[in-house]
Amino acid sequence: QVQLVESGGGLVQPGGSLRLSCAPHESEYIFSVGAMAWYRQEPEKQRALVAHITAVGNTNYADCGKGRFTISRDNAKNTMSLEMSRLQAEDTAFYYCNLVVGYQAYWGQGTQVTVSS
């Protein structure tokens, strides 16, 4: 069982930036061979994809993240990140790290991002 740990959430003012990070609790080989993604969940809404990155670094973004968010990964360091800029109140949500290897999906516990003045 792979345990993913997110970090970097917090309170930020509108227009500000945050960097979220995700890493396995323990060094995991499969972290570097799986596709990874960031999802977010707003209160009373379903979890939704924000950005996706393949094992070799190909990226894809949901409309909410295009032009403002950048997903990246460093397989050598077993880390995956989401750089978020020009944050707005509607970006307030719980953000989750996701790893998919074959038919197995792993999730982190999430980190809260709150955009408010």
C-alpha positions as CSV (number, residue, x, y, z in Angstrom):
1,Q,0.0,0.0,0.0
2,V,1.5,3.3,-1.1
3,Q,0.9,6.2,1.3
4,L,1.0,9.6,-0.4
5,V,1.6,12.8,1.6
6,E,0.5,16.2,0.4
7,S,2.0,19.5,1.7
8,G,1.9,23.1,0.9
9,G,-1.7,24.1,1.4
10,G,-2.8,27.0,3.4
11,L,-4.4,30.4,3.3
12,V,-3.6,32.8,0.5
13,Q,-5.0,36.1,-0.7
14,P,-6.7,36.4,-4.1
15,G,-4.1,36.8,-6.8
16,G,-1.5,34.9,-4.8
17,S,0.4,31.7,-5.4
18,L,0.9,28.4,-3.7
19,R,3.0,25.3,-4.3
20,L,1.6,21.9,-3.4
21,S,3.8,18.9,-3.1
22,C,3.2,15.2,-3.0
23,A,5.6,12.4,-2.0
24,P,5.3,8.9,-0.8
25,H,5.6,8.3,2.9
26,E,8.4,5.9,2.1
27,S,10.5,5.7,-1.0
28,E,8.4,3.8,-3.6
29,Y,9.7,2.6,-7.0
30,I,6.2,2.6,-8.4
31,F,5.9,6.3,-7.6
32,S,8.2,6.9,-10.6
33,V,6.4,4.6,-13.0
34,G,2.8,5.7,-12.4
35,A,0.7,8.5,-13.8
36,M,-0.1,11.2,-11.2
37,A,-2.6,13.9,-10.8
38,W,-4.0,16.5,-8.6
39,Y,-7.7,16.6,-7.8
40,R,-9.7,19.0,-5.7
41,Q,-12.9,18.8,-3.9
42,E,-15.0,21.8,-2.9
43,P,-17.6,21.5,-0.1
44,E,-20.7,19.5,-1.2
45,K,-19.2,18.8,-4.7
46,Q,-17.5,15.8,-6.2
47,R,-13.8,15.5,-6.5
48,A,-12.6,16.9,-9.8
49,L,-9.4,16.6,-11.8
50,V,-7.1,19.6,-11.8
51,A,-4.0,18.4,-13.6
52,H,-2.5,15.2,-14.7
53,I,1.1,14.1,-15.5
54,T,2.3,10.8,-17.0
55,A,5.3,8.9,-15.9
56,V,7.4,10.5,-18.6
57,G,6.1,14.1,-17.9
58,N,3.3,14.7,-20.4
59,T,0.8,17.0,-18.8
60,N,-2.9,17.8,-19.2
61,Y,-5.0,20.3,-17.4
62,A,-8.6,20.8,-16.6
63,D,-10.0,24.2,-17.6
64,C,-9.7,25.4,-14.0
65,G,-6.0,25.0,-14.1
66,K,-5.0,26.0,-17.7
67,G,-2.7,29.0,-17.8
68,R,-2.5,29.3,-14.0
69,F,-1.3,25.9,-12.7
70,T,1.7,23.9,-13.5
71,I,2.1,20.3,-12.6
72,S,5.6,18.7,-12.5
73,R,7.3,15.7,-11.1
74,D,10.9,14.7,-10.2
75,N,11.0,10.9,-10.4
76,A,14.6,10.8,-9.0
77,K,13.4,12.6,-5.8
78,N,10.0,10.9,-5.7
79,T,8.1,14.2,-5.7
80,M,5.3,15.7,-7.6
81,S,4.2,19.3,-7.4
82,L,1.5,21.7,-8.4
83,E,2.4,25.4,-8.8
84,M,-0.7,27.5,-8.6
85,S,-0.8,31.2,-9.4
86,R,-3.4,33.9,-9.7
87,L,-5.5,32.0,-7.2
88,Q,-9.1,33.0,-6.8
89,A,-11.8,32.3,-4.2
90,E,-13.2,29.6,-6.4
91,D,-9.9,27.7,-6.1
92,T,-10.7,27.1,-2.4
93,A,-10.9,23.4,-2.0
94,F,-9.2,20.3,-0.5
95,Y,-6.5,19.2,-2.9
96,Y,-5.6,15.5,-3.3
97,C,-2.6,13.8,-4.8
98,N,-3.3,10.7,-6.9
99,L,-1.1,8.0,-8.2
100,V,-2.3,5.3,-10.7
101,V,-0.2,2.3,-11.4
102,G,-1.9,-0.3,-13.6
103,Y,-5.4,-0.7,-12.2
104,Q,-4.4,0.5,-8.8
105,A,-5.1,4.0,-7.6
106,Y,-3.6,5.6,-4.5
107,W,-4.7,8.8,-2.8
108,G,-3.2,11.1,-0.2
109,Q,-5.2,12.6,2.7
110,G,-5.4,15.9,1.0
111,T,-4.4,19.5,1.9
112,Q,-6.6,22.5,2.3
113,V,-6.2,25.5,0.1
114,T,-8.2,28.6,1.1
115,V,-8.2,31.7,-1.0
116,S,-9.5,34.6,0.9
117,S,-8.7,38.2,1.8
